[in-house]
Amino acid sequence: MNELVFFINNVVIAGSVTGSIYAIGAVGVTLIFSIMRFAHFAHGDMMTFGAFMVLLLTTAFPGAGAAFGVPAALVLLPVAMALTALLAVGIDRAFYKPLRAHGVKPIVMVIGSLGVTLMLQGLIRLFSGTGGQSLYVDDRKEIFRLALPFEGVRAPVVITEPQLYLFVITLVAVVGLHFFLTRSRLGKAMRAMSDNPDLAQASGINTNTIVAVTWVIAGGLAAIAGTLLSLDVTFKPDLSFFLLLPIFAAAIVGGVGHPYGAVAGGFVVGFAETLAVFNWSVLLRPFRDSLPEWMTQAGNLAFVGTEYKIVVPFFILVVILVWRPTGIFKGKVI
């Protein structure tokens, strides 16, 4: 049972945390692709920007969460979401809209997004520095240790306060997005434009409004993902470097242009990463008498080392593109 608790802490909980972050980020990527038909490589930097806005606001108003009994970062998150959404709309108006007006090919938009990536990275590093910073300014991160009611189980299930918030907010965001896309007029217009932009415009749908709404949603979700990840660990200006490939892998695994597929793909990539770096020798310890000698003597039976974890989403990405380019939910082929 102690080995099982170790598995729960290091795979089930860790995989759920990573999968939730990737899922929220991948939804923004897939929404942008489904409406504007290009891969937005600056999405990871929008996540970093959202977390940085929360850091600035939390530093300015450290006691904002005291009245609500939650971390100040969560209370100030809606403000950061609005600022990130404003940034996203501004980037579109300044960079992407002129390119769309000239009818450029999607690859030109992708190259343009790489330029936006470098610009955002430089600005964030300029104002935040290069070191990591905690979003818990005057607050203290709570750690919950849940003892299982089984005899002989000494190790508790460990879950942190930010992880609980992450699970709840991810669920609310996914359910809210579902109802928005299926029940609201704007959501139905977004789906129509995703299916056929020309027909949607001919039907009287204001495509400029749909594009702006898409950027607002993507920016808000980016701020949520970046903030919740920084709450669980620390804020780092190079956050996007570790997020970009996994969220794109998640979007492609689930099916590019399919929001629900992006959620599924996020958890697939998150758990794949976690399972790949998990030390299986601990879980196999109760069966060591029946295992080969080389397995019992091995100190670490992880598939890859922690430092090579970034290779896992790249491997998944290549396999999916070769085996099933449309993804799990049969999205649009790039």
NORRA-V500977 format. One record per residue. N is the residue number from 0. RES is the residue in three letters. PSI is psi as a letter, one per 30 degrees, with the letter a starting at -180 (999 if undefined). Layout:
n: {N N}
res: {RES RES}
psi: {PSI PSI}
//
This chain:
n: {0 1 2 3 4 5 6 7 8 9 10 11 12 13 14 15 16 17 18 19 20 21 22 23 24 25 26 27 28 29 30 31 32 33 34 35 36 37 38 39 40 41 42 43 44 45 46 47 48 49 50 51 52 53 54 55 56 57 58 59 60 61 62 63 64 65 66 67 68 69 70 71 72 73 74 75 76 77 78 79 80 81 82 83 84 85 86 87 88 89 90 91 92 93 94 95 96 97 98 99 100 101 102 103 104 105 106 107 108 109 110 111 112 113 114 115 116 117 118 119 120 121 122 123 124 125 126 127 128 129 130 131 132 133 134 135 136 137 138 139 140 141 142 143 144 145 146 147 148 149 150 151 152 153 154 155 156 157 158 159 160 161 162 163 164 165 166 167 168 169 170 171 172 173 174 175 176 177 178 179 180 181 182 183 184 185 186 187 188 189 190 191 192 193 194 195 196 197 198 199 200 201 202 203 204 205 206 207 208 209 210 211 212 213 214 215 216 217 218 219 220 221 222 223 224 225 226 227 228 229 230 231 232 233 234 235 236 237 238 239 240 241 242 243 244 245 246 247 248 249 250 251 252 253 254 255 256 257 258 259 260 261 262 263 264 265 266 267 268 269 270 271 272 273 274 275 276 277 278 279 280 281 282 283 284 285 286 287 288 289 290 291 292 293 294 295 296 297 298 299 300 301 302 303 304 305 306 307 308 309 310 311 312 313 314 315 316 317 318 319 320 321 322 323 324 325 326 327 328 329 330 331 332 333}
res: {MET ASN GLU LEU VAL PHE PHE ILE ASN ASN VAL VAL ILE ALA GLY SER VAL THR GLY SER ILE TYR ALA ILE GLY ALA VAL GLY VAL THR LEU ILE PHE SER ILE MET ARG PHE ALA HIS PHE ALA HIS GLY ASP MET MET THR PHE GLY ALA PHE MET VAL LEU LEU LEU THR THR ALA PHE PRO GLY ALA GLY ALA ALA PHE GLY VAL PRO ALA ALA LEU VAL LEU LEU PRO VAL ALA MET ALA LEU THR ALA LEU LEU ALA VAL GLY ILE ASP ARG ALA PHE TYR LYS PRO LEU ARG ALA HIS GLY VAL LYS PRO ILE VAL MET VAL ILE GLY SER LEU GLY VAL THR LEU MET LEU GLN GLY LEU ILE ARG LEU PHE SER GLY THR GLY GLY GLN SER LEU TYR VAL ASP ASP ARG LYS GLU ILE PHE ARG LEU ALA LEU PRO PHE GLU GLY VAL ARG ALA PRO VAL VAL ILE THR GLU PRO GLN LEU TYR LEU PHE VAL ILE THR LEU VAL ALA VAL VAL GLY LEU HIS PHE PHE LEU THR ARG SER ARG LEU GLY LYS ALA MET ARG ALA MET SER ASP ASN PRO ASP LEU ALA GLN ALA SER GLY ILE ASN THR ASN THR ILE VAL ALA VAL THR TRP VAL ILE ALA GLY GLY LEU ALA ALA ILE ALA GLY THR LEU LEU SER LEU ASP VAL THR PHE LYS PRO ASP LEU SER PHE PHE LEU LEU LEU PRO ILE PHE ALA ALA ALA ILE VAL GLY GLY VAL GLY HIS PRO TYR GLY ALA VAL ALA GLY GLY PHE VAL VAL GLY PHE ALA GLU THR LEU ALA VAL PHE ASN TRP SER VAL LEU LEU ARG PRO PHE ARG ASP SER LEU PRO GLU TRP MET THR GLN ALA GLY ASN LEU ALA PHE VAL GLY THR GLU TYR LYS ILE VAL VAL PRO PHE PHE ILE LEU VAL VAL ILE LEU VAL TRP ARG PRO THR GLY ILE PHE LYS GLY LYS VAL ILE}
psi: {e e e e e e e e e f e e e e e e e e e e e e e e e e e e e e e e e f e f h l j j f g e e f e e e e e e e e e e e e e e e i f g f f e f f g l k e e e e f e e e e e e e e e e e e e e e e e e e e e e e e f g h l l e e e e e e e f e e e e e e e e e e e e e f f a f l k k k f j d g l k k k k k j j k k h k k f j e k l k k k l e e e e e e e e e e e e e e e e e e e e f f e l e e e e e e e e e e e j e e e e e f f g k j e e e e e e e e e e e e e e e e e e e e e e e e e e c l k k f g e f e f f e e e e e e e e e e f j k g j e e e e e e e e e e e e e e e e e e g k j f f e f f e f g f f g l l e f e f f k f j g k e l l e f g e f f e e e e e e e e e e e e i f f a e g i a k k 999}
//
